[in-house]
Amino acid sequence: MRNILASLICLSLLLTACGGGGSAISGSGSGTGTGTTAYNVTNAIVDQGPAALTAANTAAVNIMYVKVTVCAPGSVTTCQTIDHVQVDTGSQGVRLLASVLNSTMLSALQPVALSGGGSLAECTQFVDGFSWGPIVTADVHVGGSDTATSGESAPGLPIQVIGTTTYAVPNSCSNVGGTAENTVVSFGANGIIGVGLFDQDCGDGCSQIVSNGLYYSCTSSAGCAETTVPLTSQVLNPVFKLAANGGVTDNNGVIIEMPSVASSGAATVTGTLVFGIGTQANNALSAGATVLTTDPNTGLVSTSFLGQTYSNSYLDSGSNAIYFNDSSIPVCTQSSNAQGFFCPASTEAFATTVTGVNGRTATANFSIGDASTLFNSNQTFAAFSNLGGPAGTTGSGPQTFALGLPFYFGVPVYTAMEQTNAGGTEGPYFAF
């Protein structure tokens, strides 16, 4: 179990580059989401997102969405199905925007209470901002025909409701930097389902110290103060809490399956999110996949690219581009609608070698196109397989390499959770 926060979330609108620091295989599900989809499979889509329907110039790019049904604990009738919930393998937990929940659901989802008498709230810290809201308990259902009785179920799951005005945002939260992402437009989704490598979103660190600016105890009289929080009350990875179905529990990881995307992009792309690895016939670990175990505390692997070793590397469906540092590739100008992404003169092909903690290696092939041309030529498109941008740096040099959602197009990617046997290997690991 890790002891630090390893949330590598990247939520981004069309005009913003945001790096971390996010073909069929035997796991393919069948059906169209109308009642024939296997219960451990949910259909996913990459499109311009819910914000594109409500505000100009907010179309999303390279964000993978699914439907999530949330219910009052113990109920299969007091429920609401939320579409356009982003799939993120770089974080843990379900987070929903308060504005997309109806009044019945908002009142039915009761706050998580702390032993000292306060209610639990969280300041979720993203790469480019923060989201604030209380932690409540819900039964969460995903997959099948997207109802409370047809898919995978995670009962009694602590989730975050973002954007409520119950408690004012503490200064220690708003001062973390970046912008507040408490609305559908700023968030780029109706919520997020974090199905990453770990059980909790913070782990032992938040159960032992209060100086991380993440969890808060709130009362109507005293406001909110930073607090420790037990592991069981933290926002939990829904995969960790999946209940058994027919004697099978798919709580050891997920598989993302997306088709290839043309170099010019695509308006929409549909694929699947499959729960479980090697737990049943439709989620077997492919014989051709290379298992790359990660650091058990950070979820990181290493990559070798153009003679540089990037020790803080990862695969992340929540990153909307491939983020790395290469000074030879021009970055789009500030006046461009693709500011912060790469804009090479012509599309360039690359390969990087990813090395797991177990010493195994796999080659990741990708290409980088001119983001400005891609966006201008395809203004109704939401999926681009060759979108990239410069990554952040750590320590004394560039060490971060993020294989974001563009890498997932045409490449089935497995994310196996910590302390579980997934297809014969103990997680946490990535495999492709």
MARDOTOR-274107 format. One record per residue (C-alpha): x negated, y negated, z negated; residue number from 1. Coordinates in pm, whole numbers, plus 50000, padded with zeros to 5 digits. Last residue first. Layout:
<rec px="X" py="Y" pz="Z" resi="NUM"/>
...
This chain:
<rec px="49969" py="50370" pz="52316" resi="432"/>
<rec px="49937" py="50420" pz="51941" resi="431"/>
<rec px="49932" py="50182" pz="51647" resi="430"/>
<rec px="49861" py="50309" pz="51299" resi="429"/>
<rec px="49953" py="50290" pz="50933" resi="428"/>
<rec px="50003" py="50573" pz="50909" resi="427"/>
<rec px="49918" py="50938" pz="50852" resi="426"/>
<rec px="49878" py="51146" pz="51165" resi="425"/>
<rec px="50083" py="51452" pz="51269" resi="424"/>
<rec px="50359" py="51277" pz="51462" resi="423"/>
<rec px="50406" py="51017" pz="51191" resi="422"/>
<rec px="50313" py="51132" pz="50843" resi="421"/>
<rec px="50386" py="50838" pz="50616" resi="420"/>
<rec px="50172" py="50634" pz="50378" resi="419"/>
<rec px="50189" py="50316" pz="50585" resi="418"/>
<rec px="50420" py="50291" pz="50881" resi="417"/>
<rec px="50362" py="50399" pz="51239" resi="416"/>
<rec px="50400" py="50151" pz="51527" resi="415"/>
<rec px="50413" py="50328" pz="51864" resi="414"/>
<rec px="50381" py="50143" pz="52195" resi="413"/>
<rec px="50522" py="50258" pz="52529" resi="412"/>
<rec px="50335" py="50066" pz="52803" resi="411"/>
<rec px="50529" py="49928" pz="53103" resi="410"/>
<rec px="50585" py="49586" pz="52945" resi="409"/>
<rec px="50438" py="49623" pz="52595" resi="408"/>
<rec px="50129" py="49422" pz="52688" resi="407"/>
<rec px="50345" py="49118" pz="52762" resi="406"/>
<rec px="50488" py="49151" pz="52405" resi="405"/>
<rec px="50168" py="49054" pz="52229" resi="404"/>
<rec px="49824" py="49210" pz="52227" resi="403"/>
<rec px="49660" py="48975" pz="51979" resi="402"/>
<rec px="49283" py="48928" pz="51960" resi="401"/>
<rec px="49144" py="48738" pz="51662" resi="400"/>
<rec px="48772" py="48713" pz="51584" resi="399"/>
<rec px="48667" py="48381" pz="51731" resi="398"/>
<rec px="48387" py="48243" pz="51517" resi="397"/>
<rec px="48259" py="48133" pz="51179" resi="396"/>
<rec px="48545" py="48258" pz="50965" resi="395"/>
<rec px="48869" py="48298" pz="51151" resi="394"/>
<rec px="48965" py="48158" pz="51488" resi="393"/>
<rec px="49301" py="48107" pz="51651" resi="392"/>
<rec px="49394" py="48253" pz="51982" resi="391"/>
<rec px="49390" py="48093" pz="52327" resi="390"/>
<rec px="49684" py="48173" pz="52555" resi="389"/>
<rec px="49832" py="48442" pz="52771" resi="388"/>
<rec px="50130" py="48521" pz="52992" resi="387"/>
<rec px="50078" py="48798" pz="53245" resi="386"/>
<rec px="50379" py="49021" pz="53182" resi="385"/>
<rec px="50634" py="48740" pz="53197" resi="384"/>
<rec px="50993" py="48788" pz="53083" resi="383"/>
<rec px="51245" py="48503" pz="53038" resi="382"/>
<rec px="51310" py="48385" pz="53393" resi="381"/>
<rec px="51561" py="48112" pz="53481" resi="380"/>
<rec px="51293" py="47852" pz="53550" resi="379"/>
<rec px="51095" py="48082" pz="53775" resi="378"/>
<rec px="50868" py="47868" pz="53989" resi="377"/>
<rec px="50806" py="47604" pz="53723" resi="376"/>
<rec px="50750" py="47856" pz="53443" resi="375"/>
<rec px="50514" py="48083" pz="53636" resi="374"/>
<rec px="50328" py="47789" pz="53787" resi="373"/>
<rec px="50270" py="47637" pz="53444" resi="372"/>
<rec px="50171" py="47973" pz="53296" resi="371"/>
<rec px="49899" py="48036" pz="53555" resi="370"/>
<rec px="49847" py="48410" pz="53528" resi="369"/>
<rec px="49661" py="48640" pz="53291" resi="368"/>
<rec px="49631" py="49013" pz="53347" resi="367"/>
<rec px="49632" py="49316" pz="53121" resi="366"/>
<rec px="49465" py="49652" pz="53066" resi="365"/>
<rec px="49428" py="49792" pz="52714" resi="364"/>
<rec px="49169" py="50069" pz="52692" resi="363"/>
<rec px="49191" py="50304" pz="52395" resi="362"/>
<rec px="48937" py="50394" pz="52129" resi="361"/>
<rec px="48920" py="50633" pz="51835" resi="360"/>
<rec px="48694" py="50542" pz="51544" resi="359"/>
<rec px="48951" py="50623" pz="51275" resi="358"/>
<rec px="48964" py="50253" pz="51183" resi="357"/>
<rec px="49100" py="50205" pz="51534" resi="356"/>
<rec px="48915" py="50065" pz="51832" resi="355"/>
<rec px="49079" py="49870" pz="52113" resi="354"/>
<rec px="48876" py="49827" pz="52430" resi="353"/>
<rec px="48975" py="49528" pz="52641" resi="352"/>
<rec px="49055" py="49510" pz="53010" resi="351"/>
<rec px="49110" py="49207" pz="53229" resi="350"/>
<rec px="49275" py="49099" pz="53554" resi="349"/>
<rec px="49285" py="48732" pz="53657" resi="348"/>
<rec px="49572" py="48552" pz="53828" resi="347"/>
<rec px="49451" py="48248" pz="54017" resi="346"/>
<rec px="49341" py="47896" pz="53925" resi="345"/>
<rec px="49377" py="47991" pz="53557" resi="344"/>
<rec px="49646" py="47817" pz="53346" resi="343"/>
<rec px="49632" py="47966" pz="52995" resi="342"/>
<rec px="49899" py="47868" pz="52742" resi="341"/>
<rec px="49883" py="47575" pz="52497" resi="340"/>
<rec px="50095" py="47338" pz="52704" resi="339"/>
<rec px="50314" py="47521" pz="52950" resi="338"/>
<rec px="50541" py="47232" pz="53048" resi="337"/>
<rec px="50221" py="47053" pz="53144" resi="336"/>
<rec px="50131" py="46706" pz="53017" resi="335"/>
<rec px="49906" py="46857" pz="52751" resi="334"/>
<rec px="49715" py="47043" pz="53021" resi="333"/>
<rec px="49728" py="47420" pz="53057" resi="332"/>
<rec px="49417" py="47593" pz="52922" resi="331"/>
<rec px="49147" py="47681" pz="53171" resi="330"/>
<rec px="48994" py="48031" pz="53147" resi="329"/>
<rec px="48613" py="48030" pz="53112" resi="328"/>
<rec px="48635" py="47948" pz="52740" resi="327"/>
<rec px="48781" py="48289" pz="52665" resi="326"/>
<rec px="48956" py="48328" pz="52330" resi="325"/>
<rec px="49243" py="48568" pz="52281" resi="324"/>
<rec px="49622" py="48567" pz="52264" resi="323"/>
<rec px="49837" py="48790" pz="52483" resi="322"/>
<rec px="50178" py="48624" pz="52491" resi="321"/>
<rec px="50512" py="48610" pz="52308" resi="320"/>
<rec px="50385" py="48740" pz="51977" resi="319"/>
<rec px="50664" py="48927" pz="51795" resi="318"/>
<rec px="50591" py="49255" pz="51973" resi="317"/>
<rec px="50258" py="49261" pz="51792" resi="316"/>
<rec px="49949" py="49472" pz="51853" resi="315"/>
<rec px="49652" py="49375" pz="51637" resi="314"/>
<rec px="49305" py="49230" pz="51614" resi="313"/>
<rec px="49094" py="49089" pz="51334" resi="312"/>
<rec px="48756" py="49244" pz="51419" resi="311"/>
<rec px="48729" py="49076" pz="51757" resi="310"/>
<rec px="48398" py="49193" pz="51896" resi="309"/>
<rec px="48263" py="48984" pz="52182" resi="308"/>
<rec px="48079" py="49131" pz="52481" resi="307"/>
<rec px="48355" py="49049" pz="52727" resi="306"/>
<rec px="48621" py="49200" pz="52501" resi="305"/>
<rec px="48578" py="49458" pz="52226" resi="304"/>
<rec px="48879" py="49500" pz="52002" resi="303"/>
<rec px="48912" py="49590" pz="51635" resi="302"/>
<rec px="49215" py="49700" pz="51433" resi="301"/>
<rec px="49425" py="49519" pz="51174" resi="300"/>
<rec px="49715" py="49630" pz="50956" resi="299"/>
<rec px="49577" py="49423" pz="50666" resi="298"/>
<rec px="49561" py="49657" pz="50367" resi="297"/>
<rec px="49558" py="50001" pz="50531" resi="296"/>
<rec px="49312" py="49888" pz="50801" resi="295"/>
<rec px="49464" py="50034" pz="51113" resi="294"/>
<rec px="49468" py="50381" pz="51266" resi="293"/>
<rec px="49450" py="50395" pz="51644" resi="292"/>
<rec px="49638" py="50696" pz="51783" resi="291"/>
<rec px="49585" py="50741" pz="52156" resi="290"/>
<rec px="49898" py="50829" pz="52352" resi="289"/>
<rec px="49878" py="51086" pz="52631" resi="288"/>
<rec px="50042" py="51369" pz="52437" resi="287"/>
<rec px="50334" py="51136" pz="52365" resi="286"/>
<rec px="50441" py="51122" pz="52001" resi="285"/>
<rec px="50786" py="51276" pz="51993" resi="284"/>
<rec px="51082" py="51040" pz="51956" resi="283"/>
<rec px="51370" py="51206" pz="52139" resi="282"/>
<rec px="51336" py="51557" pz="52002" resi="281"/>
<rec px="51328" py="51466" pz="51635" resi="280"/>
<rec px="51101" py="51333" pz="51360" resi="279"/>
<rec px="50791" py="51294" pz="51573" resi="278"/>
<rec px="50794" py="50915" pz="51538" resi="277"/>
<rec px="51109" py="50760" pz="51398" resi="276"/>
<rec px="51335" py="50483" pz="51520" resi="275"/>
<rec px="51348" py="50399" pz="51891" resi="274"/>
<rec px="51372" py="50042" pz="52021" resi="273"/>
<rec px="51481" py="50046" pz="52382" resi="272"/>
<rec px="51444" py="49861" pz="52709" resi="271"/>
<rec px="51607" py="49585" pz="52910" resi="270"/>
<rec px="51435" py="49304" pz="53098" resi="269"/>
<rec px="51586" py="48971" pz="53199" resi="268"/>
<rec px="51505" py="48695" pz="53448" resi="267"/>
<rec px="51185" py="48868" pz="53555" resi="266"/>
<rec px="50822" py="48766" pz="53601" resi="265"/>
<rec px="50613" py="48676" pz="53905" resi="264"/>
<rec px="50361" py="48950" pz="53828" resi="263"/>
<rec px="50642" py="49206" pz="53825" resi="262"/>
<rec px="50751" py="49352" pz="53492" resi="261"/>
<rec px="50698" py="49712" pz="53383" resi="260"/>
<rec px="50970" py="49875" pz="53176" resi="259"/>
<rec px="50998" py="49846" pz="52796" resi="258"/>
<rec px="50978" py="50120" pz="52536" resi="257"/>
<rec px="50910" py="50022" pz="52175" resi="256"/>
<rec px="50861" py="50312" pz="51936" resi="255"/>
<rec px="50924" py="50290" pz="51562" resi="254"/>
<rec px="50781" py="50416" pz="51236" resi="253"/>
<rec px="50800" py="50666" pz="50949" resi="252"/>
<rec px="51160" py="50626" pz="50831" resi="251"/>
<rec px="51343" py="50846" pz="51080" resi="250"/>
<rec px="51505" py="51071" pz="50818" resi="249"/>
<rec px="51661" py="51393" pz="50946" resi="248"/>
<rec px="51903" py="51607" pz="50740" resi="247"/>
<rec px="52201" py="51515" pz="50955" resi="246"/>
<rec px="52121" py="51148" pz="50905" resi="245"/>
<rec px="51887" py="51059" pz="50619" resi="244"/>
<rec px="51885" py="50697" pz="50507" resi="243"/>
<rec px="51648" py="50435" pz="50643" resi="242"/>
<rec px="51486" py="50226" pz="50368" resi="241"/>
<rec px="51127" py="50217" pz="50500" resi="240"/>
<rec px="51258" py="50147" pz="50850" resi="239"/>
<rec px="51443" py="49843" pz="50714" resi="238"/>
<rec px="51109" py="49688" pz="50608" resi="237"/>
<rec px="51184" py="49538" pz="50270" resi="236"/>
<rec px="51226" py="49178" pz="50157" resi="235"/>
<rec px="51103" py="49198" pz="49799" resi="234"/>
<rec px="51330" py="49327" pz="49523" resi="233"/>
<rec px="51190" py="49682" pz="49515" resi="232"/>
<rec px="50832" py="49557" pz="49501" resi="231"/>
<rec px="50902" py="49351" pz="49191" resi="230"/>
<rec px="50877" py="48972" pz="49230" resi="229"/>
<rec px="50629" py="48721" pz="49092" resi="228"/>
<rec px="50752" py="48368" pz="49079" resi="227"/>
<rec px="50720" py="48023" pz="49230" resi="226"/>
<rec px="50971" py="47774" pz="49092" resi="225"/>
<rec px="51308" py="47667" pz="49231" resi="224"/>
<rec px="51565" py="47420" pz="49097" resi="223"/>
<rec px="51612" py="47382" pz="48722" resi="222"/>
<rec px="51990" py="47347" pz="48694" resi="221"/>
<rec px="52123" py="47548" pz="48987" resi="220"/>
<rec px="51865" py="47820" pz="48929" resi="219"/>
<rec px="51594" py="47949" pz="49162" resi="218"/>
<rec px="51309" py="48196" pz="49121" resi="217"/>
<rec px="51072" py="48163" pz="49415" resi="216"/>
<rec px="50876" py="48393" pz="49646" resi="215"/>
<rec px="50620" py="48283" pz="49905" resi="214"/>
<rec px="50393" py="48005" pz="49781" resi="213"/>
<rec px="50099" py="48241" pz="49717" resi="212"/>
<rec px="50019" py="48130" pz="49362" resi="211"/>
<rec px="50268" py="48350" pz="49180" resi="210"/>
<rec px="50059" py="48665" pz="49126" resi="209"/>
<rec px="50124" py="49032" pz="49046" resi="208"/>
<rec px="50434" py="49149" pz="49234" resi="207"/>
<rec px="50356" py="48913" pz="49520" resi="206"/>
<rec px="50012" py="49065" pz="49579" resi="205"/>
<rec px="50139" py="49421" pz="49539" resi="204"/>
<rec px="50350" py="49403" pz="49853" resi="203"/>
<rec px="50419" py="49101" pz="50071" resi="202"/>
<rec px="50675" py="49187" pz="50338" resi="201"/>
<rec px="50741" py="49529" pz="50192" resi="200"/>
<rec px="50702" py="49880" pz="50334" resi="199"/>
<rec px="50421" py="49811" pz="50580" resi="198"/>
<rec px="50336" py="49876" pz="50945" resi="197"/>
<rec px="50591" py="49654" pz="51115" resi="196"/>
<rec px="50964" py="49676" pz="51175" resi="195"/>
<rec px="51053" py="49312" pz="51113" resi="194"/>
<rec px="51407" py="49246" pz="51230" resi="193"/>
<rec px="51445" py="48877" pz="51305" resi="192"/>
<rec px="51740" py="48643" pz="51316" resi="191"/>
<rec px="51973" py="48458" pz="51548" resi="190"/>
<rec px="51672" py="48383" pz="51767" resi="189"/>
<rec px="51444" py="48099" pz="51881" resi="188"/>
<rec px="51387" py="47986" pz="51521" resi="187"/>
<rec px="51400" py="47614" pz="51599" resi="186"/>
<rec px="51719" py="47645" pz="51805" resi="185"/>
<rec px="51880" py="47904" pz="51579" resi="184"/>
<rec px="51815" py="47685" pz="51276" resi="183"/>
<rec px="51584" py="47710" pz="50974" resi="182"/>
<rec px="51245" py="47694" pz="51140" resi="181"/>
<rec px="51090" py="47403" pz="50950" resi="180"/>
<rec px="50783" py="47282" pz="51134" resi="179"/>
<rec px="50415" py="47346" pz="51082" resi="178"/>
<rec px="50235" py="47317" pz="50753" resi="177"/>
<rec px="50255" py="47488" pz="50412" resi="176"/>
<rec px="50388" py="47162" pz="50265" resi="175"/>
<rec px="50753" py="47257" pz="50310" resi="174"/>
<rec px="50710" py="47554" pz="50076" resi="173"/>
<rec px="50516" py="47390" pz="49792" resi="172"/>
<rec px="50754" py="47095" pz="49827" resi="171"/>
<rec px="51046" py="47320" pz="49736" resi="170"/>
<rec px="51331" py="47350" pz="49989" resi="169"/>
<rec px="51653" py="47254" pz="49815" resi="168"/>
<rec px="51871" py="47538" pz="49690" resi="167"/>
<rec px="52213" py="47649" pz="49810" resi="166"/>
<rec px="52163" py="47466" pz="50140" resi="165"/>
<rec px="52140" py="47780" pz="50351" resi="164"/>
<rec px="51893" py="47789" pz="50638" resi="163"/>
<rec px="51767" py="48144" pz="50637" resi="162"/>
<rec px="51942" py="48441" pz="50477" resi="161"/>
<rec px="51669" py="48685" pz="50374" resi="160"/>
<rec px="51723" py="49058" pz="50334" resi="159"/>
<rec px="51705" py="49300" pz="50040" resi="158"/>
<rec px="51837" py="49634" pz="50169" resi="157"/>
<rec px="52102" py="49821" pz="49970" resi="156"/>
<rec px="52162" py="50073" pz="50248" resi="155"/>
<rec px="51936" py="50107" pz="50554" resi="154"/>
<rec px="52147" py="50284" pz="50815" resi="153"/>
<rec px="52055" py="50421" pz="51158" resi="152"/>
<rec px="52338" py="50416" pz="51407" resi="151"/>
<rec px="52706" py="50496" pz="51454" resi="150"/>
<rec px="52896" py="50415" pz="51134" resi="149"/>
<rec px="52836" py="50043" pz="51074" resi="148"/>
<rec px="52852" py="49968" pz="51444" resi="147"/>
<rec px="52596" py="49906" pz="51717" resi="146"/>
<rec px="52692" py="50192" pz="51950" resi="145"/>
<rec px="52392" py="50399" pz="51842" resi="144"/>
<rec px="52133" py="50175" pz="51685" resi="143"/>
<rec px="52094" py="49946" pz="51385" resi="142"/>
<rec px="52282" py="49930" pz="51053" resi="141"/>
<rec px="52195" py="49713" pz="50751" resi="140"/>
<rec px="52365" py="49740" pz="50412" resi="139"/>
<rec px="52309" py="49411" pz="50236" resi="138"/>
<rec px="52141" py="49257" pz="49931" resi="137"/>
<rec px="52051" py="48888" pz="49924" resi="136"/>
<rec px="51726" py="48691" pz="49927" resi="135"/>
<rec px="51775" py="48315" pz="49946" resi="134"/>
<rec px="51643" py="48084" pz="50218" resi="133"/>
<rec px="51351" py="47896" pz="50366" resi="132"/>
<rec px="51174" py="47935" pz="50699" resi="131"/>
<rec px="50819" py="47818" pz="50775" resi="130"/>
<rec px="50603" py="47684" pz="51055" resi="129"/>
<rec px="50375" py="47772" pz="51346" resi="128"/>
<rec px="50203" py="48090" pz="51232" resi="127"/>
<rec px="50497" py="48185" pz="51016" resi="126"/>
<rec px="50542" py="48150" pz="50641" resi="125"/>
<rec px="50863" py="48281" pz="50489" resi="124"/>
<rec px="50949" py="48066" pz="50187" resi="123"/>
<rec px="51159" py="48303" pz="49985" resi="122"/>
<rec px="51448" py="48296" pz="49740" resi="121"/>
<rec px="51537" py="48512" pz="49438" resi="120"/>
<rec px="51808" py="48411" pz="49192" resi="119"/>
<rec px="51710" py="48321" pz="48837" resi="118"/>
<rec px="51797" py="48492" pz="48511" resi="117"/>
<rec px="51454" py="48599" pz="48393" resi="116"/>
<rec px="51511" py="48955" pz="48514" resi="115"/>
<rec px="51557" py="48836" pz="48869" resi="114"/>
<rec px="51884" py="48845" pz="49061" resi="113"/>
<rec px="51909" py="48928" pz="49432" resi="112"/>
<rec px="52183" py="48707" pz="49571" resi="111"/>
<rec px="52519" py="48858" pz="49673" resi="110"/>
<rec px="52613" py="48914" pz="50036" resi="109"/>
<rec px="52994" py="48901" pz="50034" resi="108"/>
<rec px="53019" py="48520" pz="50033" resi="107"/>
<rec px="52804" py="48478" pz="50343" resi="106"/>
<rec px="52976" py="48771" pz="50511" resi="105"/>
<rec px="53323" py="48625" pz="50467" resi="104"/>
<rec px="53207" py="48278" pz="50576" resi="103"/>
<rec px="53075" py="48405" pz="50908" resi="102"/>
<rec px="52705" py="48459" pz="50961" resi="101"/>
<rec px="52542" py="48289" pz="51261" resi="100"/>
<rec px="52467" py="47964" pz="51074" resi="99"/>
<rec px="52302" py="48149" pz="50786" resi="98"/>
<rec px="52024" py="48260" pz="51018" resi="97"/>
<rec px="51928" py="48622" pz="50956" resi="96"/>
<rec px="51608" py="48776" pz="50822" resi="95"/>
<rec px="51553" py="49152" pz="50817" resi="94"/>
<rec px="51220" py="49278" pz="50690" resi="93"/>
<rec px="50853" py="49333" pz="50766" resi="92"/>
<rec px="50624" py="49156" pz="51008" resi="91"/>
<rec px="50403" py="49214" pz="51312" resi="90"/>
<rec px="50626" py="49475" pz="51478" resi="89"/>
<rec px="50885" py="49205" pz="51545" resi="88"/>
<rec px="51217" py="49268" pz="51717" resi="87"/>
<rec px="51416" py="48944" pz="51746" resi="86"/>
<rec px="51786" py="48944" pz="51659" resi="85"/>
<rec px="51980" py="48835" pz="51966" resi="84"/>
<rec px="52313" py="48986" pz="51859" resi="83"/>
<rec px="52465" py="48990" pz="51512" resi="82"/>
<rec px="52727" py="49250" pz="51423" resi="81"/>
<rec px="52932" py="49159" pz="51116" resi="80"/>
<rec px="53061" py="49378" pz="50836" resi="79"/>
<rec px="53318" py="49389" pz="50561" resi="78"/>
<rec px="53463" py="49712" pz="50698" resi="77"/>
<rec px="53191" py="49971" pz="50640" resi="76"/>
<rec px="53137" py="49868" pz="50279" resi="75"/>
<rec px="52894" py="49993" pz="50015" resi="74"/>
<rec px="52685" py="49677" pz="50011" resi="73"/>
<rec px="52847" py="49407" pz="50225" resi="72"/>
<rec px="52764" py="49483" pz="50584" resi="71"/>
<rec px="52507" py="49377" pz="50844" resi="70"/>
<rec px="52508" py="49507" pz="51200" resi="69"/>
<rec px="52195" py="49432" pz="51403" resi="68"/>
<rec px="52184" py="49385" pz="51780" resi="67"/>
<rec px="51848" py="49381" pz="51957" resi="66"/>
<rec px="51617" py="49114" pz="52101" resi="65"/>
<rec px="51270" py="49105" pz="52257" resi="64"/>
<rec px="51118" py="48758" pz="52297" resi="63"/>
<rec px="50896" py="48701" pz="52600" resi="62"/>
<rec px="51017" py="48347" pz="52675" resi="61"/>
<rec px="51290" py="48157" pz="52493" resi="60"/>
<rec px="51498" py="47881" pz="52650" resi="59"/>
<rec px="51499" py="47569" pz="52436" resi="58"/>
<rec px="51488" py="47299" pz="52701" resi="57"/>
<rec px="51851" py="47200" pz="52651" resi="56"/>
<rec px="52049" py="47317" pz="52351" resi="55"/>
<rec px="52325" py="47564" pz="52268" resi="54"/>
<rec px="52312" py="47845" pz="52521" resi="53"/>
<rec px="51933" py="47843" pz="52551" resi="52"/>
<rec px="51917" py="47883" pz="52172" resi="51"/>
<rec px="52075" py="48227" pz="52199" resi="50"/>
<rec px="51785" py="48379" pz="52393" resi="49"/>
<rec px="51629" py="48332" pz="52734" resi="48"/>
<rec px="51630" py="48707" pz="52795" resi="47"/>
<rec px="51438" py="49014" pz="52680" resi="46"/>
<rec px="51683" py="49290" pz="52594" resi="45"/>
<rec px="51691" py="49587" pz="52360" resi="44"/>
<rec px="51911" py="49894" pz="52332" resi="43"/>
<rec px="51905" py="50075" pz="52002" resi="42"/>
<rec px="51795" py="50432" pz="51952" resi="41"/>
<rec px="51818" py="50642" pz="51635" resi="40"/>
<rec px="52193" py="50706" pz="51681" resi="39"/>
<rec px="52147" py="50826" pz="52037" resi="38"/>
<rec px="52321" py="50596" pz="52285" resi="37"/>
<rec px="52649" py="50731" pz="52420" resi="36"/>
<rec px="52892" py="50492" pz="52249" resi="35"/>
<rec px="52879" py="50181" pz="52465" resi="34"/>
<rec px="52511" py="50107" pz="52407" resi="33"/>
<rec px="52410" py="50206" pz="52755" resi="32"/>
<rec px="52314" py="50568" pz="52715" resi="31"/>
<rec px="52001" py="50772" pz="52669" resi="30"/>
<rec px="51701" py="50717" pz="52449" resi="29"/>
<rec px="51345" py="50758" pz="52568" resi="28"/>
<rec px="51106" py="50903" pz="52312" resi="27"/>
<rec px="50963" py="51162" pz="52550" resi="26"/>
<rec px="50831" py="50882" pz="52764" resi="25"/>
<rec px="50983" py="50645" pz="53014" resi="24"/>
<rec px="50797" py="50376" pz="53205" resi="23"/>
<rec px="50378" py="48981" pz="51832" resi="22"/>
<rec px="49709" py="48411" pz="51335" resi="21"/>
<rec px="49935" py="48541" pz="51587" resi="20"/>
<rec px="49956" py="48314" pz="51887" resi="19"/>
<rec px="50220" py="48055" pz="51963" resi="18"/>
<rec px="50229" py="47875" pz="52293" resi="17"/>
<rec px="50523" py="47635" pz="52308" resi="16"/>
<rec px="50728" py="47521" pz="52605" resi="15"/>
<rec px="50955" py="47824" pz="52620" resi="14"/>
<rec px="51025" py="47848" pz="52248" resi="13"/>
<rec px="50812" py="48054" pz="52017" resi="12"/>
<rec px="50835" py="48280" pz="51716" resi="11"/>
<rec px="50508" py="48446" pz="51627" resi="10"/>
<rec px="50495" py="48668" pz="51322" resi="9"/>
<rec px="50168" py="48816" pz="51201" resi="8"/>
<rec px="50273" py="48884" pz="50844" resi="7"/>
<rec px="49987" py="49050" pz="50659" resi="6"/>
<rec px="50054" py="48933" pz="50304" resi="5"/>
<rec px="49798" py="49086" pz="50071" resi="4"/>
<rec px="49790" py="49390" pz="49846" resi="3"/>
<rec px="49853" py="49665" pz="50098" resi="2"/>
<rec px="50000" py="50000" pz="50000" resi="1"/>
